[in-house]
Structure formats: structure tokens, C-alpha cells
């Protein structure tokens, strides 16, 4: 049932990017703030407001800064769990590994402070235009790129036009800027001001520019990349480090920018080294062969916890491990089959044997500590006694989808992977009494491609966890459910859910936004398209000689949000002797 590589090859380069367009805009990946701060000290009303945090927070065992001051110089060796297809935000996929590299060289128009409020970074200001959906973004004056050119409006426009024209990246943008849009999607007001003209009203527009869509490169670089794709393997930005070299499947090296507008940079260079087995990477970190790794792998996390010379920053609120069902085709287009699989799923076993105590069980996309969480939503599972009547009813009506009284299904997972094989064995053991399960192992890129084009039935996935839930809309709305390549992976459309998501986008009333997202969680539960398993534990591990992973300060003085689904900055980091 798997599509051929020829059908999905180009899509394979897409979806890691699309997964990440919301990533550090959230946390896989944003709160609001700036001029209209709706995530500050305001209380959430209602007796059931059990959550205490508006945004994901982290726990840390990071050592305090050593006495004696900063030690300048040295090379930081960062282990990456995956190679990236390129570095260009206008053309390439940007998952966690890409953001770790690119945020050393590129800077966003806006980002998030430690409280989850957005603040202008390369932009000086964001203003709504005449009460409509348009926003004007004014850039800071006097910022230069690594090639000596000045940052201006033409650079922002060139990047946006490259993204909106790209057949893949544009899929994440078109719901707000469809090709049928009458009038310019973006326009130049003056040399330092651009106006974005999205279709719908949003009080939270700047969060869209905290990640790939707002990471600015020179217009000349964008033009060169359009002429020669090899340019995507290099990068020019305004950030604290500059591109030096890159050897695919080995390492990417950046060096200190002595003229960074943000001030002093402590490290001389950073080497991003590919180490796809993060359990091995954790061993290398403990041995001192690496300085930093980022992972959510339970085996790696346990190794780091047992090491006396490794410090850790753990974020349990940044994304969720779940099971997804394709509601657009048999047998999971029938809610009875989705319910049956949900009830047959061994969530308890998954938490014990797969997560191994490194992350808590999940009932929805929101951790219980977050105010968005609906405490009345409890994820069902571990209820095999409820399954047989549903299976009997379905097989009685659709016998062609069943064999020997069991529903025939295909479970697809990525590999080769020790962890994914464990997951497959655990899940199929629980499902086997009621389902004939065909297990298909594919490369991760092919799995993502298959899911994007709808050539799948049931998969395990990691998703959600944005700093601001507004960034989750792209994965849940009808506009991204019915395309050939769908970002609403489960392809479930609910127009009433769409209306709720649009309402929360138009209000700065935090209480109302919380109410809406609690309603959406009920809707998601009743759709039976997801089985939430555990909240992923995004962990940054660093050798004890590494100082000050967090906090990092923006050039304008704001403390930057730490560990956005593992993504962090390194300009304030140094290595002690």
C-alpha cells in the first residue's frame, strides 16, 4: 500500500520543513506579547483553571555560572540527531537540527522572551494597519549581513516571495496568502518597512515571524539560490556566527562574527556534528567527545541522567507522542474503527516500556501544567473489553475490510530504529486480538511523505507543543485537510472547530482563548483521530565544561525563551578551561 518513491520523493523534502514552520514559532514549535500582551499577569477565571503556566517551562540541572568570569574562545561541538537537506529558509526543510544551525547565523524578525511573549528582534516594531488584517513591520536601521550589505525591506520581500512560490513551503502559507488573493500579499512601504496582507484578522500575527518565515537572508542570496541550488548549502545572515564550511552527513562549521550588532560573542566557532544514534551521542557527551546534544530519546536521557559530568535542561511541555489515524480512507474513515483502536491501545505499557519514566502520560496536546489544558479531557485506552462489539459491527457491515472477524489495518513506522521497533511490538501486541496488523517499516523521510499525501492508515507521530497554541491551527484546520499534500495529517475537517480557532485568533482576551482551546480539546477527543500517549521530553544535555546554555539574551536585552522544543541559541555560551 506504500506509494513509490517517485510519487513522494519531492514531498519528502517538504514535510520536515512544514512540521517545523510551526516549530520554534511554537515549540515542534509561541506566546504573545509586545504591544498587546495577553499572556502576562492576567488571571484565568474559573474554578477548573488547574494549569499554572501560560507557556512551556523547563527544568534544569544546569550548573551555575563559574566564578571568575567568562572564558572567551574555543570550539563548541554540538551533536545533531539528523542531517538537514540545506540551510536556506526560503527553500529547505527546517526541523530541530536546522534551527540549531541556522539560529547561529540568522536572526528572526520576532522571537519569544522567557515568559513566552513575542518581542521585535530584527524588526523595530509591528503595527496593525488601519484596523484591518494587514500588519506593518518596520526593520531596525543599521544592521548589516555577513557580506556587508544592509538589511532592508527588499530582503524581507524576496524571502517571502521565494517561500510563497515554492511548491512545498507555500502549502503552509497559502491558507493565509492563497494564490487567488487579489492584491499584493506583501508590499514595500519604504526602505525599512514592509506590509504583510494576510486574509484573516489576527491579533497574534508577529508569532508567525518567529521561525522560518521570519529568518531573513539577503535578497541577493535568495536570488542566487533560485539560480543554483548549491547555494542552499551555504548561508548569509546577520547573526552572531558566520558560515565557514559544510560537508553533508559529517558537519557544518560556523565561526564568530566579530561585527555582530548584538555585541560580544564568546565562542570562536561551533561544529555541528551528525550523530544520528542519539543514545550513542549521549555516551559521547558523557565521555567528553561532544559538548552538547539535543534529544527526546528516552535511552539517551537516562544515560545523561546517570552521568556525573553532564548537565541537562528538560522541557516536558514542548510536544506530544501520539498515534494518528487517517480519517479520509477505510477503515479509519469509520469512527467505530478509530474507537476500537483507541480502546485497544496499551498506553500504560507505552509509558512504562518506551518512555521509561522520562516523560509523563498525555491526555491531550496540552500538559496539565499549562492553562490551556482541559482537565476534563481524559485520553481513553487500555480498555480491550470495549473493542469487540465495535469490531463485530464494522466487520458485519464491511466484510471486505476484515479477515477472520478482525479488521485489516496497516501500521507504518520509521526505521531502522530500536525504539520504533519496540513501539511496533508493544502496540501490535495490544491490537492483535482485534486487528490483523501489517507492519511496514520505512525511512523517516518516506514516512513523512506518505503521511503528507495520505498514503497511510495508522502511524506513531510527534506533534503539537507550540509556545502559543495559535500555531497549532495549521495542523487542525479544514484548509489544510483536503489537499494532495495535507498538513492536517489526519485529514479531519470540522467547520465548528475552524470557527473556534478563528475566534481565538481575533481576540486578546486570555480567558476566552483558554475557553476556546478547552473546547477544541473536547472536539479532538470526540473525533477519535488521535491517541495521545506521552508528553515528549525535549532535553538539552551539555558537558560540565560548557557554561550558560541558558539564559541567552537578545541584542535588545530580552531574555530568550530557553529550549524551544530543544532549539536554543549559543552566542552567550562559553567553555570553561
C-alpha positions in Angstrom: 0.0 0.0 0.0 3.0 2.3 0.2 3.4 4.8 -2.6 6.5 4.6 -4.8 9.5 6.8 -4.1 8.8 8.6 -7.4 5.4 9.8 -6.1 6.7 11.0 -2.8 10.3 12.0 -3.4 9.7 15.7 -3.6 7.2 15.6 -0.8 9.9 14.0 1.3 11.9 17.2 1.3 8.8 19.1 2.3 7.2 17.9 5.4 10.1 18.1 7.9 10.0 21.7 6.8 6.3 22.0 7.3 6.5 20.3 10.7 9.0 23.0 11.6 7.3 26.0 10.2 5.3 26.0 13.4 8.2 24.7 15.5 10.1 27.5 17.1 7.1 29.6 16.3 6.0 27.3 18.9 7.8 24.5 20.4 7.6 21.3 17.1 7.3 24.9 17.6 4.8 31.0 20.8 3.2 33.2 23.3 2.1 36.7 22.5 3.4 39.9 23.8 4.9 43.1 22.6 2.4 45.9 22.2 -0.6 43.7 23.0 0.5 41.4 25.8 -2.2 38.9 26.5 0.0 36.4 28.4 1.2 38.5 31.2 -0.1 38.7 34.7 -3.8 38.4 33.8 -5.6 35.7 35.8 -7.6 32.9 34.2 -11.1 32.7 35.6 -13.0 29.6 36.5 -12.6 27.0 39.2 -11.3 24.4 36.8 -8.3 26.5 35.7 -5.8 24.0 37.1 -2.9 24.8 34.9 -0.4 27.3 36.2 1.7 28.1 33.2 0.8 30.0 30.1 3.8 28.7 28.1 6.0 25.6 28.3 8.6 25.8 31.0 11.8 23.9 31.6 13.5 22.1 34.4 17.3 22.3 34.6 20.2 20.7 36.3 22.5 23.1 34.5 25.4 24.2 36.7 25.6 27.8 37.9 28.0 30.1 36.1 31.5 29.5 37.4 33.2 32.3 39.4 36.0 34.1 37.7 34.1 35.4 34.7 33.7 34.4 31.0 36.4 32.4 29.2 36.4 33.6 25.6 37.4 31.4 22.6 37.2 27.7 21.9 35.1 25.4 19.8 31.7 24.1 20.8 30.9 20.6 19.4 27.1 20.1 19.0 25.8 16.6 18.1 22.9 16.6 15.7 20.5 13.7 15.5 19.7 14.3 11.9 21.3 15.8 8.8 19.4 18.6 7.0 18.8 19.0 3.3 20.1 22.6 3.3 20.2 25.8 5.3 18.1 28.2 3.2 14.9 29.3 5.0 13.4 30.1 1.6 13.9 26.6 0.2 14.8 24.0 2.7 13.2 21.9 5.5 13.8 23.3 9.0 13.4 20.8 11.8 15.2 21.0 15.2 18.7 20.3 13.7 18.3 23.0 11.1 17.1 25.6 13.6 20.1 24.9 15.8 22.4 25.6 13.0 20.6 28.5 11.4 19.9 30.4 14.5 23.6 30.9 14.9 23.7 32.7 11.6 20.2 34.0 11.1 18.0 36.2 13.2 14.2 36.4 13.2 12.0 39.4 12.8 10.5 38.5 16.2 11.1 35.9 18.9 9.9 34.9 22.4 11.1 36.1 25.7 11.4 33.8 28.8 7.7 34.4 29.6 6.6 33.4 26.1 5.8 36.9 24.9 6.8 37.9 21.4 9.2 40.8 21.1 10.7 42.5 18.0 14.2 41.3 17.1 15.3 42.4 13.6 12.1 44.3 13.5 11.9 47.6 15.4 8.1 47.5 15.6 4.9 45.7 14.5 1.7 47.7 13.9 -1.7 46.7 12.7 -2.7 48.8 9.7 -5.9 50.8 9.8 -7.7 48.2 11.9 -7.7 45.6 9.1 -5.8 42.3 8.8 -2.6 43.9 7.4 0.4 44.4 9.6 3.3 46.8 9.0 6.8 45.7 10.1 9.5 48.3 10.5 13.1 47.0 10.4 15.9 48.2 12.6 18.3 50.6 10.9 22.0 50.0 10.5 22.0 46.1 10.7 24.3 44.5 8.1 24.6 41.0 6.8 27.8 39.0 6.9 28.5 40.0 3.3 28.4 43.7 4.3 25.1 44.5 2.7 22.4 46.4 4.7 19.2 44.7 5.9 16.2 46.4 4.2 12.7 45.8 3.1 13.7 44.2 -0.2 15.3 41.3 1.8 12.1 40.5 3.6 10.0 40.7 0.4 12.5 38.5 -1.5 12.3 35.8 1.2 8.5 35.9 1.4 8.2 35.7 -2.4 10.5 32.7 -2.5 8.5 30.9 0.1 5.1 31.6 -1.3 6.2 30.4 -4.8 7.9 27.3 -3.5 5.6 24.4 -4.3 6.2 22.8 -0.9 6.8 25.6 1.6 3.9 27.5 0.2 1.5 24.9 1.5 2.0 26.2 5.0 1.4 29.8 3.8 -1.4 29.5 1.3 -4.3 29.3 3.8 -3.3 32.9 4.8 -2.0 34.0 1.5 -3.7 31.9 -1.3 -2.6 32.3 -4.9 -6.1 33.7 -5.6 -5.6 36.6 -3.3 -6.4 39.9 -5.1 -3.7 42.4 -4.3 -0.2 42.0 -3.0 0.4 39.5 -0.2 3.4 41.7 0.8 4.3 45.2 -0.2 7.1 47.7 0.3 6.2 50.9 2.2 9.7 52.3 2.4 13.3 51.1 2.6 12.8 49.7 6.1 9.1 49.0 6.2 7.0 46.2 4.7 3.3 45.5 4.9 2.0 41.9 5.2 -1.6 41.5 3.9 -3.0 38.2 5.2 -6.6 37.3 4.5 -7.8 36.9 8.1 -7.7 39.1 11.1 -5.2 38.1 13.8 -4.1 39.7 17.0 -1.2 37.4 17.1 0.4 37.9 13.7 4.0 38.5 14.9 4.3 34.9 16.2 4.2 33.8 12.5 7.6 35.5 12.0 9.5 34.0 14.9 10.6 31.0 12.9 11.3 30.1 9.3 9.0 32.7 7.8 10.9 35.5 9.6 14.5 34.4 9.4 15.9 36.9 7.0 18.7 36.4 4.4 19.9 39.0 1.8 17.8 39.3 -1.3 21.0 38.6 -3.4 21.3 35.3 -1.6 17.7 34.4 -2.3 18.2 35.3 -6.0 21.4 33.2 -6.2 19.7 30.2 -4.5 17.0 30.4 -7.1 19.6 30.1 -9.9 21.8 27.5 -8.2 20.5 25.1 -5.5 24.1 24.6 -4.3 23.7 28.0 -2.6 21.3 26.4 -0.2 24.3 24.6 1.4 25.8 27.9 2.5 24.2 30.8 4.4 24.5 34.5 4.9 22.7 36.2 7.8 23.0 39.0 10.3 23.7 36.8 13.3 26.5 36.2 15.9 28.2 33.5 13.8 29.1 33.2 10.1 29.2 30.3 7.7 32.6 28.6 7.3 32.1 25.2 5.8 29.7 22.3 5.4 30.2 18.6 4.5 26.9 16.8 4.3 26.5 13.8 6.6 29.5 14.9 8.6 29.5 18.5 9.9 28.7 22.2 9.4 31.0 24.8 10.9 30.3 28.4 11.8 32.7 31.0 13.2 32.4 34.1 15.3 31.1 37.3 13.7 33.3 40.0 15.2 31.0 42.7 14.0 27.7 41.4 15.3 25.3 44.3 16.2 24.3 42.4 19.3 27.7 42.7 21.0 30.4 40.2 22.1 30.3 36.6 21.1 32.2 34.3 23.4 32.9 31.2 21.3 35.3 31.2 18.3 33.5 28.5 16.4 30.8 25.8 16.6 30.9 22.5 14.9 27.6 20.8 14.3 28.4 17.1 14.0 26.0 14.5 12.7 25.3 11.6 15.1 22.1 10.0 14.2 22.0 7.5 17.0 21.3 9.8 20.0 21.9 7.0 22.5 25.5 6.9 21.2 25.6 10.6 21.2 24.7 10.6 24.9 27.6 8.3 25.5 30.0 10.5 23.5 28.7 13.5 25.5 29.4 11.8 28.8 32.9 10.8 27.6 33.6 14.4 26.5 33.7 13.7 22.8 30.8 16.1 22.3 29.8 19.3 24.2 26.1 19.5 23.6 23.3 17.2 22.3 19.6 17.7 21.9 17.2 14.7 22.1 13.9 13.4 23.2 15.2 9.7 23.1 14.5 8.0 26.5 17.6 5.9 26.4 19.8 9.0 25.7 18.0 10.9 28.5 18.6 8.1 31.0 22.3 7.9 30.0 22.7 11.6 30.6 20.9 11.5 33.9 23.3 8.8 35.1 26.4 10.8 34.1 28.1 13.0 36.7 29.6 15.4 34.2 26.5 16.1 32.1 24.1 19.0 32.9 20.6 18.9 31.5 17.8 21.2 30.5 14.5 19.3 30.2 11.3 20.6 28.6 8.3 18.2 29.2 5.8 20.6 27.7 7.1 21.0 24.2 5.4 18.3 22.1 3.4 15.1 22.3 3.9 11.5 21.2 0.7 10.2 19.7 -0.9 7.7 17.4 -2.7 9.1 14.3 -5.4 7.6 12.2 -6.1 8.6 8.6 -9.8 9.5 8.7 -10.0 10.0 4.9 -10.0 6.4 3.8 -11.1 2.9 5.1 -11.1 1.5 7.6 -10.4 4.6 9.7 -12.9 6.7 7.9 -15.4 4.9 10.2 -15.4 6.2 13.8 -16.1 2.7 15.2 -12.7 1.5 13.9 -11.0 4.6 15.4 -12.7 4.0 18.7 -11.8 0.3 18.6 -8.1 1.0 18.0 -8.1 3.7 20.8 -9.6 1.3 23.3 -7.2 -1.5 22.4 -4.1 0.7 22.7 -1.8 -0.1 25.6 -1.0 3.4 26.8 0.2 2.3 30.2 2.7 -0.1 28.6 4.0 2.6 26.3 4.7 4.9 29.2 6.4 2.2 31.2 8.4 0.4 28.4 9.0 3.1 25.8 9.2 6.4 27.8 10.8 4.5 30.8 9.7 7.2 33.2 11.4 10.1 31.3 8.1 11.7 30.3 4.5 11.8 31.7 1.4 10.4 30.0 -0.7 12.7 27.9 -4.4 13.2 27.8 -4.4 16.0 25.1 -2.0 18.3 23.3 -1.5 20.4 26.4 0.5 19.3 29.5 -1.6 19.6 32.8 0.7 22.5 34.0 -0.5 24.7 31.0 -3.6 26.8 31.5 -4.8 25.7 28.0 -5.2 22.1 29.3 -8.8 20.9 29.8 -8.7 18.8 32.9 -11.9 17.1 32.0 -10.4 15.5 28.8 -9.0 12.1 29.7 -7.4 10.1 26.9 -9.1 6.7 26.6 -7.2 3.4 26.2 -6.3 0.2 27.9 -10.0 -0.9 27.6 -10.0 -4.1 25.5 -13.4 -5.1 26.9 -15.0 -2.3 24.8 -13.4 -3.3 21.5 -15.1 -6.5 20.3 -18.6 -5.0 19.8 -17.2 -2.2 17.6 -15.2 -4.6 15.5 -18.1 -7.0 15.1 -20.4 -4.2 14.0 -17.9 -2.9 11.5 -16.9 -6.3 10.0 -20.6 -7.2 9.7 -21.2 -4.1 7.5 -17.8 -4.0 5.7 -16.6 -7.6 5.5 -14.2 -6.8 2.7 -12.1 -4.9 5.2 -11.9 -7.8 7.6 -10.4 -11.3 7.8 -11.5 -13.9 10.3 -13.5 -11.4 12.3 -10.7 -8.9 12.6 -10.2 -5.5 10.9 -7.3 -5.5 8.5 -5.0 -2.5 9.1 -1.5 -1.3 8.1 0.7 0.2 10.8 3.6 2.2 9.3 6.6 3.4 11.3 10.1 4.8 10.6 13.3 2.8 10.8 15.6 1.2 11.2 15.2 2.2 14.8 15.5 0.2 18.0 12.9 2.4 19.7 10.4 2.3 16.9 10.7 -1.5 16.7 9.9 -1.6 20.4 6.9 0.6 19.9 5.7 -1.5 17.0 6.0 -4.7 19.0 4.1 -3.2 22.0 1.3 -1.7 20.0 0.7 -4.7 17.8 0.6 -7.0 20.8 -2.3 -5.0 22.2 -4.1 -4.6 18.8 -3.6 -8.2 17.7 -6.7 -9.7 19.3 -9.0 -7.4 17.2 -6.9 -6.3 14.2 -4.9 -8.1 11.5 -1.9 -5.7 11.6 0.5 -5.4 8.7 3.7 -3.6 10.0 5.5 -1.6 7.4 8.9 0.0 8.2 10.1 2.9 6.0 12.8 5.5 6.2 11.7 8.6 8.2 11.6 10.8 5.1 9.3 8.3 3.3 7.1 8.0 6.4 6.6 11.8 6.5 6.0 11.8 2.7 3.4 9.0 3.0 1.6 10.8 5.8 1.6 14.1 3.9 0.0 12.6 0.7 -2.4 10.4 2.7 -0.9 7.0 1.7 -1.2 5.5 5.2 -3.6 4.2 7.7 -2.1 4.4 11.2 1.2 5.8 12.4 3.0 7.0 15.5 3.9 10.7 15.5 5.2 13.6 17.5 3.4 16.9 17.2 1.9 20.0 18.8 3.6 21.8 21.8 3.8 25.3 20.4 4.6 28.1 22.8 1.3 29.8 21.7 -1.5 27.4 20.6 -2.3 29.8 17.7 0.5 28.0 15.9 -1.4 24.7 16.2 -4.2 25.9 13.8 -2.3 24.9 10.7 -2.4 21.2 11.8 -6.1 21.2 12.7 -7.9 23.4 10.2 -10.1 22.3 7.2 -8.0 24.4 4.8 -5.0 22.0 5.3 -7.0 18.8 5.4 -8.2 18.2 1.8 -5.1 18.9 -0.3 -3.0 16.3 -2.1 -0.3 17.2 0.5 -2.2 17.8 3.7 -0.8 19.4 6.9 -3.9 18.4 8.8 -2.3 15.0 8.8 -5.4 13.0 10.0 -7.4 14.8 7.3 -10.3 15.5 9.7 -12.3 18.7 8.9 -14.7 20.2 11.4 -16.1 23.6 10.5 -17.2 24.4 14.0 -13.6 23.8 15.2 -12.4 26.1 12.4 -14.8 28.8 13.7 -13.4 28.5 17.2 -9.8 28.7 16.0 -10.6 31.8 14.1 -12.3 33.4 17.1 -9.3 32.8 19.3 -7.1 34.3 16.6 -9.1 37.5 16.7 -9.1 38.1 20.5 -6.5 39.2 23.0 -8.8 38.0 25.9 -6.7 35.3 27.5 -9.7 33.9 29.4 -11.7 33.5 26.2 -8.7 31.9 24.4 -8.4 29.3 27.2 -12.1 28.5 27.0 -11.8 28.0 23.2 -8.8 25.7 23.4 -10.5 23.7 26.1 -13.5 23.3 23.7 -11.2 22.3 20.9 -9.6 19.5 23.0 -13.1 18.1 23.6 -13.7 18.2 19.8 -10.4 16.4 19.1 -11.1 13.7 21.7 -14.6 13.1 20.2 -13.1 12.8 16.7 -11.0 9.7 17.7 -8.4 10.7 15.2 -5.5 10.8 17.8 -4.5 8.7 20.7 -2.2 10.8 22.9 0.5 8.7 24.6 3.1 10.8 26.4 4.4 14.4 26.5 7.8 14.3 24.9 10.8 15.3 26.9 13.0 17.6 24.8 16.3 17.6 26.6 19.5 19.7 26.0 22.5 17.9 27.5 25.8 19.7 27.9 29.2 18.7 29.2 30.1 20.3 32.5 32.7 22.4 30.8 30.0 24.2 28.8 28.7 27.3 30.5 25.5 29.2 30.1 23.3 27.3 27.6 20.5 29.4 29.3 19.8 32.2 29.8 20.7 33.8 26.4 19.9 37.5 25.8 18.7 39.1 22.6 20.6 42.1 21.3 17.9 44.3 22.7 18.3 42.8 26.2 15.3 40.4 26.4 15.9 37.0 27.9 15.3 34.5 25.2 12.9 31.6 25.7 15.0 28.6 26.7 14.8 25.2 24.9 12.0 25.8 22.4 11.5 22.1 21.6 15.2 21.7 22.0 16.1 24.8 20.0 18.4 27.2 21.7 21.0 29.9 20.9 24.7 29.9 21.7 26.0 33.4 21.4 26.2 33.8 25.3 27.7 30.3 25.8 31.3 29.7 26.6 33.6 26.8 27.5 35.4 26.8 30.8 39.0 25.7 31.0 
